Amino acid sequence: MRATMLVKSLLAQRWLVRLIPIAFLGLFVFAFAFTYIHVIPRRGSFSYDSLPVCDAEVEPVPTWRNFSIVLWTSYFNLENHPAFDDSPLDAKQCPYTNCAFYVDREMVEDADAVVFHQADMSLSDLPQTRRSHQRWIMFNQESPPNSFTLSPAYDNLFNWSMTYSRADDVVAPYFEVCRQANVSDANNELGVEEKAWAAVWFVSNCRGPSNRMAYVEELQNYITVDLIGACSPHNIQCPKTNHKVCLDTFLPKYRFVLAFENSICIDYVTEKLGNILPYDVIPIFWGGADYGEFLPRESFVVASDYPKPKDLARALYRFRNNDLFRRTLSYRRGVRARGVSWKCRLCEKLNKSGNERSIRKHLYQAS
């Protein structure tokens, strides 16, 4: 009897020993999944009804005073660049229009705010005086891998940072999604049957820190990916002054377009997404944004959801089915993008901040 019980006890212990690696494997899978989900935070899901109407007039906000803002630096070493000049605010875009921008450094002493473009600022070229009420703002829309690292000497110098990141004081993204007031199912593109089961990629930076070029080179073993721009092996270029001509020419011919960012950083999503929305093409994203905030999750593909380029190509094969392709396009029907003015965002921040005083001890670097 005792011998029988001993045997049963030993067998039970062996089973427990065998279960240990299975338990560890389960914990590893759970930890990996939990970590991966949080690499790109999901802040919310897409809601068509909550989108602003693209051409709707902006409701003006009553104001009680005016603000003067001096642009202290150039913009990528270009003086009076359209993206960084003293042009007035557009009342069609901005609810607050009581801010005036100046490029004249002589006006800095009395300015309410001074803006420094990160790529052009220097510690040896700062205003000599600074009034107590004056706010200094560091402005940068590039990703951290494409920006120079700020030295500790810049700590405690700026009141606000203004970038695409929602972690910053003034949030200035490249665009925002909106909805058309009148949505039509009609489109002037080629019929679905005439679209090639292939992808097109408009790309000018042939390397970059995200390693996207190596990924695409492997993907081309399984699906045709045509490159347009400076990286095209056939030297197929787009007009630098009118990129829309290129989109109009090529996108109607393809079922997919690669929207691959040059950096994988949280919140970093550029015009690559916004530009393609008017076209009947499925975007394949590569980046660090939560794309489900911009578009219905059924309407796009994310390359990083698949372990290898081969797996992505296999997933794309289902879109040879014309009915599925049409249905996928229909999920985002009527969704468009419109530009966001950083000047509008800054003016709004100045109006809403009152006498609030803050200093950036360490400038935020999106990641």
Buried (B, 14 or more C-beta within 10 A) or exposed (E): EEEEEEEEEEEEEEEEEEEEEEEEEEEEEEEEEEEEEEEBEEEEEBEBEEBEEBEEEBEEEEBEEEBBBBBBBBBEEEEEEEEBBEEEBEEEBBBBBBBBBBBEBEBBEEBBBBBBBBBBBEEEEBBEEBEEEBBBBBBBBBBBBBBEEBEEEBEEBBBBBBBBBEEBBBBBBBBBBBBBEEEEEEEEBBEEEEBEBBBBBBBEBEEBEBEBBEBBEEBBEBBEBBBBBEBBEEEBEBEEEEBEEBBBEBBBBBBBBBBBBBBBBBBBBBEBBBBBBBBBBBBBBBBBBBBBBBBBBEBBBBBBEBEEBBEBBEBBEEBEEEEEBEEBBBBBBBBBBEEBBBBBBBBBBBBEBEEEEEEBEEBBBBB
